[in-house]
Amino acid sequence: MSPASTGASTTVGATSSVPAPSPAVAPAVASHAVGSRTAPAPADSRMAPGGPGYRRMSFALFLAGVATFALLYSTQALLPLISGDFGVPASQASWTVAAATGGLALFVLPMSALSERYGRRTVMTASLAVAVAVGVLVPFAPSLGALVVLRAVQGAALAGLPASATAYLAEEVRPKALVTAIGLFVAGNSVGGMSGRVITGWVAQEWGWRIAVGVIGALAVACAIAFRLLLPAPKHFRTGSLAPRVLARTVRDHLADPLLRRLYAIGALFMTVFGGVYTVIGYRLTEAPFSLPQGIVGSIFLVYLVGTVSASTAGRLVGRLGRRGALYLAGGTTAAGLLLSLADSLAPVLLGLVLITAGFFAGHAVASSAVSKTATTGRAQASALYQSSYYVGSSVGSTVGATAFRAGGWSGTVGVGVLAVLGVVAITALGTRAARVAARRDVLVAAR
């Protein structure tokens, strides 16, 4: 895809978008006019679908995504029960979610720097180990304050996963397969978010929220062990510097790129919608006119399966519509779901959640993969900045969405979400305009 079609500059990411010649054609490409004994150009040794190690790698990172989202949002479906146990309103109980996502947002950049020095696989393994260890302590929290602190530590530990995973993929997977590979990792996020909420809903209905989060901790332990056993050792990682000046310069360069800035803002706004909706939906469905039991409310999160599909097919969506076309479609789908969820009967509310989930995961997969393709240096920091803004959006969505719900009911939460979607559309439109200006400039330069 040309820079003009994506809104990228002609210099940023240009080399990563050109696939290496296949082994069958490499000799022809490499040979010179003078003589036939010139050695063929080396084939691209990075992983590709159907190639050695690709399935193991995909499944390992899928499990890492499952563990990350299952732990990160383990209390979200349980907020009504936590409110009842500690005697606090939704706006205070929501901090058990906001603290975890906020901790991740704060530590994702430092953890990405560690991954540049010590390796992606090492940092991801250590992060999962600490997060599951904290998960063992979460069920024993004696107060809401203690629970919030533990969740913040857990979120900070999980910060080593998202940016390191996307940087690992950008280094180890061929460019043409990158969107699909990242889509599979995001699909793991959706499965983790779904299974965590469904399992906790039914377990909590019988044995309480503390046992429910303990079960999620055990699930995460199994995922962490399998992840470490399956993930292939990196072959293309090059050690980077931990020097603060180098890190600051890399971050400054990424923030100076207008395309990356737009992608960071889009990730934050999409997650503002998602965080607000899924933090509050449990309260709405347990109250009149629905009055659903906790187990049924947890099962509502099965709609995450739709996100699994939409994330894993994001590469094909970009291939047909282009990056910005895919983002417009994701934003429109999310907005339609928000408006449909205003109904007072269960069927349209569920359909609204399906559309919100499909739009969100498609938009997230498109934006996050675009970041990895755009940044040709400091990929872990580029991904970390995206993840940081993404989880800031989650924290904002959780707290603002819950506050809006307390003040104006579900329509208040929907209003916050609609404003965020309008922001996505506006930023994408800026990208469209920037691409057109760049295309006209290139035509004028070529005509001279």
C-alpha positions as a Markdown table, in Angstrom:
| # | Residue | x | y | z |
|---|---|---|---|---|
| 1 | Met | 0.0 | 0.0 | 0.0 |
| 2 | Ser | 1.5 | 3.3 | -1.0 |
| 3 | Pro | 2.2 | 6.1 | 1.5 |
| 4 | Ala | -0.4 | 8.2 | -0.2 |
| 5 | Ser | -3.1 | 5.5 | 0.3 |
| 6 | Thr | -2.4 | 5.2 | 4.0 |
| 7 | Gly | -1.5 | 8.8 | 5.1 |
| 8 | Ala | 2.0 | 7.8 | 5.9 |
| 9 | Ser | 5.0 | 9.8 | 4.9 |
| 10 | Thr | 7.1 | 8.6 | 2.0 |
| 11 | Thr | 10.1 | 7.9 | 4.3 |
| 12 | Val | 8.6 | 6.4 | 7.4 |
| 13 | Gly | 8.1 | 2.6 | 7.2 |
| 14 | Ala | 8.8 | 2.4 | 3.5 |
| 15 | Thr | 11.3 | -0.3 | 3.7 |
| 16 | Ser | 9.2 | -2.6 | 5.9 |
| 17 | Ser | 6.3 | -2.6 | 3.4 |
| 18 | Val | 8.3 | -4.2 | 0.6 |
| 19 | Pro | 8.5 | -8.0 | 0.9 |
| 20 | Ala | 11.7 | -9.8 | 0.3 |
| 21 | Pro | 11.8 | -11.9 | -2.9 |
| 22 | Ser | 10.7 | -15.5 | -2.6 |
| 23 | Pro | 13.3 | -18.2 | -2.8 |
| 24 | Ala | 12.0 | -19.2 | -6.3 |
| 25 | Val | 12.7 | -15.8 | -7.8 |
| 26 | Ala | 15.7 | -14.6 | -5.6 |
| 27 | Pro | 18.4 | -15.8 | -8.0 |
| 28 | Ala | 16.8 | -13.9 | -10.9 |
| 29 | Val | 16.5 | -10.8 | -8.9 |
| 30 | Ala | 20.1 | -11.0 | -7.5 |
| 31 | Ser | 21.9 | -11.8 | -10.7 |
| 32 | His | 23.7 | -9.1 | -12.6 |
| 33 | Ala | 24.2 | -8.6 | -16.3 |
| 34 | Val | 27.8 | -9.6 | -16.0 |
| 35 | Gly | 28.0 | -13.3 | -15.4 |
| 36 | Ser | 25.7 | -15.9 | -13.9 |
| 37 | Arg | 27.9 | -16.9 | -10.9 |
| 38 | Thr | 26.7 | -14.1 | -8.6 |
| 39 | Ala | 25.3 | -15.5 | -5.4 |
| 40 | Pro | 21.5 | -15.3 | -5.0 |
| 41 | Ala | 20.0 | -12.8 | -2.6 |
| 42 | Pro | 19.2 | -14.4 | 0.8 |
| 43 | Ala | 15.5 | -15.3 | 1.3 |
| 44 | Asp | 13.5 | -13.7 | 4.0 |
| 45 | Ser | 14.0 | -15.9 | 7.0 |
| 46 | Arg | 11.1 | -14.4 | 9.0 |
| 47 | Met | 8.1 | -16.5 | 9.8 |
| 48 | Ala | 5.1 | -16.6 | 7.5 |
| 49 | Pro | 1.8 | -18.6 | 7.6 |
| 50 | Gly | 2.5 | -22.2 | 6.8 |
| 51 | Gly | 6.2 | -21.8 | 7.6 |
| 52 | Pro | 8.1 | -23.4 | 10.5 |
| 53 | Gly | 7.4 | -22.1 | 13.9 |
| 54 | Tyr | 4.5 | -19.8 | 12.8 |
| 55 | Arg | 1.7 | -21.9 | 14.4 |
| 56 | Arg | 3.6 | -22.3 | 17.6 |
| 57 | Met | 4.3 | -18.6 | 17.7 |
| 58 | Ser | 0.7 | -17.7 | 16.9 |
| 59 | Phe | -0.7 | -20.0 | 19.6 |
| 60 | Ala | 1.8 | -18.9 | 22.2 |
| 61 | Leu | 0.9 | -15.2 | 21.7 |
| 62 | Phe | -2.7 | -16.1 | 21.5 |
| 63 | Leu | -2.4 | -17.6 | 25.0 |
| 64 | Ala | -0.5 | -14.6 | 26.2 |
| 65 | Gly | -3.4 | -12.4 | 25.0 |
| 66 | Val | -5.8 | -14.7 | 26.8 |
| 67 | Ala | -3.9 | -14.4 | 30.1 |
| 68 | Thr | -3.4 | -10.6 | 29.8 |
| 69 | Phe | -7.1 | -9.7 | 29.2 |
| 70 | Ala | -8.4 | -12.3 | 31.6 |
| 71 | Leu | -6.3 | -10.9 | 34.4 |
| 72 | Leu | -6.6 | -7.3 | 33.4 |
| 73 | Tyr | -10.4 | -7.2 | 33.4 |
| 74 | Ser | -11.1 | -10.0 | 35.9 |
| 75 | Thr | -13.1 | -7.7 | 38.2 |
| 76 | Gln | -15.1 | -5.9 | 35.5 |
| 77 | Ala | -18.1 | -8.4 | 35.3 |
| 78 | Leu | -18.0 | -8.6 | 39.1 |
| 79 | Leu | -18.4 | -4.9 | 39.9 |
| 80 | Pro | -22.0 | -5.1 | 41.2 |
| 81 | Leu | -20.9 | -7.8 | 43.7 |
| 82 | Ile | -17.8 | -5.9 | 44.7 |
| 83 | Ser | -20.0 | -2.8 | 45.2 |
| 84 | Gly | -22.3 | -4.8 | 47.5 |
| 85 | Asp | -19.4 | -6.5 | 49.4 |
| 86 | Phe | -17.6 | -3.2 | 50.2 |
| 87 | Gly | -20.7 | -1.0 | 50.2 |
| 88 | Val | -19.5 | 1.4 | 47.5 |
| 89 | Pro | -21.2 | 2.8 | 44.3 |
| 90 | Ala | -20.2 | 2.0 | 40.8 |
| 91 | Ser | -17.9 | 5.0 | 40.4 |
| 92 | Gln | -15.7 | 3.7 | 43.3 |
| 93 | Ala | -15.8 | 0.0 | 42.4 |
| 94 | Ser | -14.8 | 0.9 | 38.8 |
| 95 | Trp | -11.3 | 1.8 | 40.2 |
| 96 | Thr | -10.6 | -1.9 | 40.4 |
| 97 | Val | -10.6 | -1.9 | 36.6 |
| 98 | Ala | -9.1 | 1.6 | 36.1 |
| 99 | Ala | -6.2 | 1.0 | 38.5 |
| 100 | Ala | -5.1 | -2.1 | 36.5 |
| 101 | Thr | -5.4 | -0.4 | 33.1 |
| 102 | Gly | -3.8 | 2.8 | 34.5 |
| 103 | Gly | -0.9 | 0.8 | 35.9 |
| 104 | Leu | -0.4 | -0.8 | 32.5 |
| 105 | Ala | -0.5 | 2.6 | 30.8 |
| 106 | Leu | 2.1 | 4.1 | 33.1 |
| 107 | Phe | 4.6 | 1.2 | 32.9 |
| 108 | Val | 4.3 | 0.0 | 29.3 |
| 109 | Leu | 6.9 | 2.5 | 28.0 |
| 110 | Pro | 9.6 | 1.5 | 30.7 |
| 111 | Met | 8.9 | -2.1 | 30.1 |
| 112 | Ser | 9.3 | -1.7 | 26.4 |
| 113 | Ala | 12.7 | -0.2 | 27.0 |
| 114 | Leu | 13.6 | -3.3 | 29.1 |
| 115 | Ser | 12.5 | -5.5 | 26.2 |
| 116 | Glu | 14.9 | -3.6 | 23.9 |
| 117 | Arg | 17.8 | -4.5 | 26.2 |
| 118 | Tyr | 16.9 | -7.9 | 27.5 |
| 119 | Gly | 14.7 | -9.3 | 24.7 |
| 120 | Arg | 11.0 | -9.6 | 24.0 |
| 121 | Arg | 10.5 | -13.1 | 25.2 |
| 122 | Thr | 12.4 | -12.6 | 28.4 |
| 123 | Val | 10.3 | -9.5 | 29.4 |
| 124 | Met | 7.0 | -11.1 | 28.4 |
| 125 | Thr | 7.8 | -14.2 | 30.5 |
| 126 | Ala | 8.8 | -12.1 | 33.5 |
| 127 | Ser | 5.7 | -9.9 | 33.2 |
| 128 | Leu | 3.3 | -12.9 | 33.1 |
| 129 | Ala | 5.1 | -14.5 | 36.1 |
| 130 | Val | 4.7 | -11.4 | 38.3 |
| 131 | Ala | 1.1 | -10.8 | 37.1 |
| 132 | Val | -0.1 | -14.3 | 38.0 |
| 133 | Ala | 1.7 | -14.2 | 41.3 |
| 134 | Val | -0.2 | -11.0 | 42.2 |
| 135 | Gly | -3.4 | -12.8 | 40.9 |
| 136 | Val | -3.0 | -15.3 | 43.7 |
| 137 | Leu | -3.2 | -12.5 | 46.3 |
| 138 | Val | -6.1 | -10.6 | 44.8 |
| 139 | Pro | -8.9 | -12.9 | 46.2 |
| 140 | Phe | -7.6 | -12.1 | 49.8 |
| 141 | Ala | -7.8 | -8.3 | 49.6 |
| 142 | Pro | -9.3 | -7.1 | 52.9 |
| 143 | Ser | -10.6 | -3.8 | 51.6 |
| 144 | Leu | -11.4 | -1.9 | 48.4 |
| 145 | Gly | -8.3 | 0.1 | 48.8 |
| 146 | Ala | -6.1 | -3.0 | 49.1 |
| 147 | Leu | -7.8 | -4.5 | 46.1 |
| 148 | Val | -7.2 | -1.4 | 44.0 |
| 149 | Val | -3.5 | -1.4 | 45.0 |
| 150 | Leu | -3.1 | -5.0 | 44.0 |
| 151 | Arg | -4.9 | -4.4 | 40.7 |
| 152 | Ala | -2.6 | -1.5 | 40.0 |
| 153 | Val | 0.5 | -3.7 | 40.6 |
| 154 | Gln | -1.0 | -6.4 | 38.4 |
| 155 | Gly | -1.6 | -4.0 | 35.6 |
| 156 | Ala | 2.0 | -2.6 | 35.9 |
| 157 | Ala | 3.3 | -6.2 | 35.6 |
| 158 | Leu | 1.2 | -6.9 | 32.6 |
| 159 | Ala | 2.7 | -3.8 | 30.8 |
| 160 | Gly | 5.5 | -6.0 | 29.6 |
| 161 | Leu | 3.2 | -8.0 | 27.3 |
| 162 | Pro | 1.4 | -5.8 | 24.7 |
| 163 | Ala | 4.3 | -3.7 | 23.4 |
| 164 | Ser | 6.8 | -6.5 | 23.5 |
| 165 | Ala | 4.4 | -8.8 | 21.7 |
| 166 | Thr | 3.8 | -6.5 | 18.8 |
| 167 | Ala | 7.5 | -5.7 | 18.6 |
| 168 | Tyr | 8.3 | -9.4 | 18.5 |
| 169 | Leu | 5.9 | -9.9 | 15.7 |
| 170 | Ala | 7.2 | -7.0 | 13.7 |
| 171 | Glu | 10.7 | -8.4 | 13.9 |
| 172 | Glu | 9.9 | -12.1 | 13.5 |
| 173 | Val | 7.0 | -12.1 | 11.0 |
| 174 | Arg | 7.1 | -11.1 | 7.3 |
| 175 | Pro | 5.5 | -7.7 | 6.6 |
| 176 | Lys | 2.7 | -9.2 | 4.5 |
| 177 | Ala | 1.6 | -11.4 | 7.4 |
| 178 | Leu | 2.0 | -8.8 | 10.1 |
| 179 | Val | -1.6 | -7.6 | 10.2 |
| 180 | Thr | -2.9 | -11.1 | 10.4 |
| 181 | Ala | -0.4 | -12.1 | 13.1 |
| 182 | Ile | -1.2 | -9.1 | 15.3 |
| 183 | Gly | -4.9 | -9.8 | 14.6 |
| 184 | Leu | -4.5 | -13.2 | 16.1 |
| 185 | Phe | -2.8 | -11.7 | 19.2 |
| 186 | Val | -5.7 | -9.3 | 19.6 |
| 187 | Ala | -8.1 | -12.2 | 19.1 |
| 188 | Gly | -6.4 | -13.8 | 22.1 |
| 189 | Asn | -7.2 | -10.6 | 24.0 |
| 190 | Ser | -10.9 | -10.9 | 23.1 |
| 191 | Val | -11.0 | -14.6 | 24.1 |
| 192 | Gly | -9.3 | -13.8 | 27.4 |
| 193 | Gly | -11.7 | -10.9 | 28.1 |
| 194 | Met | -14.7 | -13.1 | 27.2 |
| 195 | Ser | -13.7 | -16.2 | 29.1 |
| 196 | Gly | -12.6 | -14.2 | 32.2 |
| 197 | Arg | -16.0 | -12.5 | 32.4 |
| 198 | Val | -18.1 | -15.5 | 31.6 |
| 199 | Ile | -16.2 | -17.8 | 34.0 |
| 200 | Thr | -16.3 | -15.2 | 36.8 |
| 201 | Gly | -20.0 | -14.5 | 36.3 |
| 202 | Trp | -21.0 | -18.1 | 36.9 |
| 203 | Val | -18.5 | -18.9 | 39.6 |
| 204 | Ala | -19.3 | -15.7 | 41.5 |
| 205 | Gln | -23.0 | -16.5 | 41.4 |
| 206 | Glu | -22.3 | -19.7 | 43.3 |
| 207 | Trp | -19.3 | -19.0 | 45.4 |
| 208 | Gly | -18.7 | -15.2 | 45.4 |
| 209 | Trp | -16.4 | -12.8 | 43.6 |
| 210 | Arg | -13.2 | -13.8 | 45.5 |
| 211 | Ile | -13.3 | -17.4 | 44.4 |
| 212 | Ala | -14.1 | -16.2 | 40.8 |
| 213 | Val | -11.0 | -14.1 | 40.5 |
| 214 | Gly | -9.0 | -17.0 | 42.0 |
| 215 | Val | -10.1 | -19.2 | 39.2 |
| 216 | Ile | -9.0 | -16.6 | 36.7 |
| 217 | Gly | -5.6 | -16.6 | 38.4 |
| 218 | Ala | -5.3 | -20.3 | 37.9 |
| 219 | Leu | -6.3 | -20.1 | 34.2 |
| 220 | Ala | -3.6 | -17.4 | 33.7 |
| 221 | Val | -0.9 | -19.6 | 35.4 |
| 222 | Ala | -1.7 | -22.4 | 32.8 |
| 223 | Cys | -1.5 | -19.9 | 29.9 |
| 224 | Ala | 1.8 | -18.5 | 31.2 |
| 225 | Ile | 3.4 | -21.9 | 31.4 |
| 226 | Ala | 2.2 | -22.9 | 27.9 |
| 227 | Phe | 3.3 | -19.6 | 26.5 |
| 228 | Arg | 6.9 | -20.0 | 27.7 |
| 229 | Leu | 7.1 | -23.5 | 26.4 |
| 230 | Leu | 5.7 | -22.7 | 22.9 |
| 231 | Leu | 7.1 | -19.3 | 21.9 |
| 232 | Pro | 10.1 | -19.7 | 19.5 |
| 233 | Ala | 13.3 | -18.0 | 20.5 |
| 234 | Pro | 13.7 | -14.7 | 18.6 |
| 235 | Lys | 16.1 | -14.8 | 15.6 |
| 236 | His | 16.0 | -11.2 | 14.4 |
| 237 | Phe | 16.1 | -9.3 | 17.8 |
| 238 | Arg | 19.0 | -6.8 | 18.1 |
| 239 | Thr | 19.9 | -5.4 | 21.5 |
| 240 | Gly | 19.0 | -1.8 | 22.0 |
| 241 | Ser | 20.1 | 0.8 | 24.5 |
| 242 | Leu | 18.6 | 1.5 | 27.9 |
| 243 | Ala | 20.2 | 5.0 | 28.0 |
| 244 | Pro | 17.6 | 7.6 | 29.0 |
| 245 | Arg | 18.7 | 10.0 | 26.2 |
| 246 | Val | 18.3 | 7.3 | 23.6 |
| 247 | Leu | 14.8 | 6.4 | 24.9 |
| 248 | Ala | 13.8 | 10.0 | 25.1 |
| 249 | Arg | 15.0 | 10.7 | 21.5 |
| 250 | Thr | 13.1 | 7.6 | 20.2 |
| 251 | Val | 9.9 | 8.6 | 22.0 |
| 252 | Arg | 10.3 | 12.2 | 20.7 |
| 253 | Asp | 10.8 | 11.0 | 17.1 |
| 254 | His | 7.7 | 8.8 | 17.3 |
| 255 | Leu | 5.5 | 11.6 | 18.8 |
| 256 | Ala | 6.8 | 13.9 | 16.0 |
| 257 | Asp | 5.3 | 11.6 | 13.3 |
| 258 | Pro | 1.7 | 12.8 | 12.5 |
| 259 | Leu | 0.5 | 9.4 | 11.4 |
| 260 | Leu | 1.7 | 7.8 | 14.7 |
| 261 | Arg | 0.0 | 10.5 | 16.7 |
| 262 | Arg | -3.3 | 9.9 | 14.9 |
| 263 | Leu | -3.0 | 6.2 | 15.5 |
| 264 | Tyr | -2.3 | 6.7 | 19.2 |
| 265 | Ala | -5.4 | 9.0 | 19.5 |
| 266 | Ile | -7.6 | 6.5 | 17.6 |
| 267 | Gly | -6.6 | 3.7 | 19.9 |
| 268 | Ala | -7.3 | 5.8 | 23.0 |
| 269 | Leu | -10.8 | 6.8 | 21.7 |
| 270 | Phe | -11.8 | 3.3 | 20.7 |
| 271 | Met | -10.8 | 2.0 | 24.1 |
| 272 | Thr | -12.7 | 4.9 | 25.8 |
| 273 | Val | -15.9 | 3.5 | 24.3 |
| 274 | Phe | -15.1 | -0.1 | 25.1 |
| 275 | Gly | -14.0 | 0.5 | 28.6 |
| 276 | Gly | -17.1 | 2.6 | 29.5 |
| 277 | Val | -19.6 | 0.2 | 28.0 |
| 278 | Tyr | -18.2 | -3.0 | 29.5 |
| 279 | Thr | -17.6 | -1.4 | 32.9 |
| 280 | Val | -21.2 | -0.3 | 33.2 |
| 281 | Ile | -23.1 | -3.0 | 31.4 |
| 282 | Gly | -23.2 | -5.3 | 34.4 |
| 283 | Tyr | -25.0 | -2.7 | 36.5 |
| 284 | Arg | -27.5 | -2.0 | 33.7 |
| 285 | Leu | -28.4 | -5.6 | 33.2 |
| 286 | Thr | -28.7 | -6.5 | 36.9 |
| 287 | Glu | -31.1 | -3.5 | 37.4 |
| 288 | Ala | -34.7 | -3.1 | 36.1 |
| 289 | Pro | -36.1 | -3.6 | 33.5 |
| 290 | Phe | -33.7 | -6.5 | 32.9 |
| 291 | Ser | -32.9 | -7.8 | 36.5 |
| 292 | Leu | -30.6 | -10.6 | 35.2 |
| 293 | Pro | -28.7 | -12.9 | 37.6 |
| 294 | Gln | -24.9 | -12.6 | 37.8 |
| 295 | Gly | -24.3 | -15.8 | 35.8 |
| 296 | Ile | -26.4 | -14.6 | 32.9 |
| 297 | Val | -24.8 | -11.2 | 33.0 |
| 298 | Gly | -21.4 | -12.9 | 32.8 |
| 299 | Ser | -22.5 | -14.9 | 29.8 |
| 300 | Ile | -23.4 | -11.7 | 28.0 |
| 301 | Phe | -19.6 | -11.4 | 27.4 |
| 302 | Leu | -19.8 | -14.3 | 25.0 |
| 303 | Val | -20.2 | -11.5 | 22.4 |
| 304 | Tyr | -16.4 | -11.2 | 22.7 |
| 305 | Leu | -16.3 | -14.1 | 20.2 |
| 306 | Val | -17.4 | -11.5 | 17.6 |
| 307 | Gly | -14.4 | -9.5 | 18.5 |
| 308 | Thr | -12.2 | -12.6 | 18.0 |
| 309 | Val | -13.5 | -12.9 | 14.4 |
| 310 | Ser | -13.3 | -9.2 | 13.5 |
| 311 | Ala | -9.8 | -8.8 | 14.9 |
| 312 | Ser | -8.5 | -11.9 | 13.1 |
| 313 | Thr | -10.0 | -10.7 | 9.8 |
| 314 | Ala | -8.7 | -7.2 | 10.0 |
| 315 | Gly | -5.9 | -7.9 | 7.5 |
| 316 | Arg | -8.5 | -8.8 | 4.8 |
| 317 | Leu | -10.6 | -5.7 | 5.7 |
| 318 | Val | -7.5 | -3.4 | 5.2 |
| 319 | Gly | -6.8 | -5.2 | 1.9 |
| 320 | Arg | -10.2 | -4.4 | 0.6 |
| 321 | Leu | -10.9 | -0.9 | 2.0 |
| 322 | Gly | -7.5 | 0.4 | 2.9 |
| 323 | Arg | -6.5 | 1.5 | 6.4 |
| 324 | Arg | -8.7 | 4.5 | 6.7 |
| 325 | Gly | -11.7 | 2.8 | 5.0 |
| 326 | Ala | -11.4 | 0.0 | 7.6 |
| 327 | Leu | -11.3 | 2.6 | 10.4 |
| 328 | Tyr | -14.4 | 4.4 | 9.1 |
| 329 | Leu | -16.2 | 1.1 | 9.0 |
| 330 | Ala | -15.1 | 0.2 | 12.5 |
| 331 | Gly | -16.2 | 3.6 | 13.9 |
| 332 | Gly | -19.6 | 3.5 | 12.1 |
| 333 | Thr | -20.2 | -0.1 | 13.4 |
| 334 | Thr | -19.4 | 1.0 | 17.0 |
| 335 | Ala | -21.6 | 4.1 | 16.8 |
| 336 | Ala | -24.5 | 2.0 | 15.5 |
| 337 | Gly | -24.1 | -0.4 | 18.3 |
| 338 | Leu | -24.1 | 2.4 | 20.9 |
| 339 | Leu | -27.4 | 3.8 | 19.6 |
| 340 | Leu | -29.0 | 0.4 | 19.4 |
| 341 | Ser | -28.1 | -0.4 | 23.0 |
| 342 | Leu | -30.4 | 2.5 | 24.2 |
| 343 | Ala | -33.4 | 0.2 | 23.8 |
| 344 | Asp | -35.2 | -1.1 | 26.9 |
| 345 | Ser | -35.5 | -4.7 | 25.6 |
| 346 | Leu | -32.8 | -7.3 | 25.8 |
| 347 | Ala | -32.5 | -8.4 | 22.1 |
| 348 | Pro | -31.5 | -4.9 | 20.7 |
| 349 | Val | -29.2 | -4.3 | 23.6 |
| 350 | Leu | -27.4 | -7.6 | 22.8 |
| 351 | Leu | -27.2 | -6.8 | 19.1 |
| 352 | Gly | -25.8 | -3.4 | 20.1 |
| 353 | Leu | -23.1 | -5.0 | 22.2 |
| 354 | Val | -22.2 | -7.3 | 19.2 |
| 355 | Leu | -21.7 | -4.3 | 16.9 |
| 356 | Ile | -19.7 | -2.3 | 19.5 |
| 357 | Thr | -17.5 | -5.3 | 20.1 |
| 358 | Ala | -17.0 | -6.0 | 16.4 |
| 359 | Gly | -16.2 | -2.4 | 15.6 |
| 360 | Phe | -13.8 | -1.9 | 18.5 |
| 361 | Phe | -11.7 | -5.0 | 17.9 |
| 362 | Ala | -11.5 | -4.4 | 14.2 |
| 363 | Gly | -10.4 | -0.8 | 14.8 |
| 364 | His | -7.9 | -1.8 | 17.4 |
| 365 | Ala | -6.3 | -4.4 | 15.2 |
| 366 | Val | -6.0 | -2.0 | 12.3 |
| 367 | Ala | -4.5 | 0.8 | 14.3 |
| 368 | Ser | -2.1 | -1.3 | 16.3 |
| 369 | Ser | -0.8 | -3.1 | 13.2 |
| 370 | Ala | -0.4 | 0.2 | 11.4 |
| 371 | Val | 1.8 | 1.4 | 14.3 |
| 372 | Ser | 4.1 | -1.6 | 13.9 |
| 373 | Lys | 4.4 | -1.2 | 10.2 |
| 374 | Thr | 5.0 | 2.6 | 10.3 |
| 375 | Ala | 7.8 | 2.5 | 12.9 |
| 376 | Thr | 11.0 | 1.2 | 11.3 |
| 377 | Thr | 13.2 | 1.8 | 14.4 |
| 378 | Gly | 12.3 | 1.7 | 18.1 |
| 379 | Arg | 9.3 | -0.6 | 17.4 |
| 380 | Ala | 8.9 | -1.5 | 21.0 |
| 381 | Gln | 8.6 | 2.2 | 22.0 |
| 382 | Ala | 6.2 | 2.9 | 19.1 |
| 383 | Ser | 4.0 | 0.0 | 20.2 |
| 384 | Ala | 4.4 | 1.0 | 23.9 |
| 385 | Leu | 3.2 | 4.6 | 23.2 |
| 386 | Tyr | 0.1 | 3.1 | 21.4 |
| 387 | Gln | -0.6 | 0.7 | 24.3 |
| 388 | Ser | -0.1 | 3.5 | 26.8 |
| 389 | Ser | -2.7 | 5.7 | 25.1 |
| 390 | Tyr | -4.9 | 2.7 | 24.5 |
| 391 | Tyr | -5.0 | 1.8 | 28.2 |
| 392 | Val | -5.3 | 5.5 | 29.3 |
| 393 | Gly | -8.4 | 5.4 | 27.1 |
| 394 | Ser | -9.6 | 2.3 | 29.0 |
| 395 | Ser | -9.0 | 4.0 | 32.4 |
| 396 | Val | -10.8 | 7.1 | 31.2 |
| 397 | Gly | -13.7 | 5.1 | 29.8 |
| 398 | Ser | -14.1 | 3.1 | 33.0 |
| 399 | Thr | -14.2 | 6.1 | 35.3 |
| 400 | Val | -16.0 | 8.6 | 33.1 |
| 401 | Gly | -18.4 | 5.9 | 31.8 |
| 402 | Ala | -19.3 | 4.9 | 35.4 |
| 403 | Thr | -19.7 | 8.5 | 36.5 |
| 404 | Ala | -21.9 | 9.3 | 33.5 |
| 405 | Phe | -24.0 | 6.2 | 34.3 |
| 406 | Arg | -24.5 | 7.4 | 37.9 |
| 407 | Ala | -25.4 | 10.9 | 36.7 |
| 408 | Gly | -27.6 | 10.1 | 33.7 |
| 409 | Gly | -28.1 | 6.3 | 33.5 |
| 410 | Trp | -27.2 | 4.3 | 30.4 |
| 411 | Ser | -27.8 | 7.2 | 28.0 |
| 412 | Gly | -25.0 | 9.1 | 29.8 |
| 413 | Thr | -22.5 | 6.3 | 29.2 |
| 414 | Val | -23.7 | 6.0 | 25.5 |
| 415 | Gly | -23.2 | 9.8 | 25.1 |
| 416 | Val | -19.6 | 9.5 | 26.2 |
| 417 | Gly | -19.1 | 6.7 | 23.7 |
| 418 | Val | -20.6 | 8.5 | 20.8 |
| 419 | Leu | -18.3 | 11.5 | 21.5 |
| 420 | Ala | -15.3 | 9.2 | 21.4 |
| 421 | Val | -16.4 | 7.6 | 18.1 |
| 422 | Leu | -16.9 | 11.1 | 16.6 |
| 423 | Gly | -13.3 | 11.8 | 17.6 |
| 424 | Val | -12.1 | 8.6 | 15.7 |
| 425 | Val | -14.0 | 9.7 | 12.6 |
| 426 | Ala | -12.6 | 13.3 | 12.8 |
| 427 | Ile | -9.0 | 12.0 | 13.2 |
| 428 | Thr | -9.3 | 9.6 | 10.4 |
| 429 | Ala | -10.7 | 12.3 | 8.2 |
| 430 | Leu | -7.6 | 14.4 | 9.0 |
| 431 | Gly | -5.5 | 11.5 | 7.8 |
| 432 | Thr | -7.5 | 11.3 | 4.5 |
| 433 | Arg | -6.9 | 15.0 | 3.9 |
| 434 | Ala | -3.2 | 14.7 | 4.7 |
| 435 | Ala | -2.9 | 11.8 | 2.2 |
| 436 | Arg | -4.6 | 13.8 | -0.5 |
| 437 | Val | -2.3 | 16.8 | 0.1 |
| 438 | Ala | 0.7 | 14.5 | 0.0 |
| 439 | Ala | -0.5 | 12.9 | -3.2 |
| 440 | Arg | -1.0 | 16.3 | -5.0 |
| 441 | Arg | 2.4 | 17.4 | -3.8 |
| 442 | Asp | 4.0 | 14.2 | -5.2 |
| 443 | Val | 2.3 | 14.8 | -8.6 |
| 444 | Leu | 3.6 | 18.3 | -8.7 |
| 445 | Val | 7.1 | 17.2 | -7.9 |
| 446 | Ala | 7.0 | 14.5 | -10.5 |
| 447 | Ala | 5.8 | 17.0 | -13.1 |
| 448 | Arg | 8.8 | 19.3 | -12.7 |
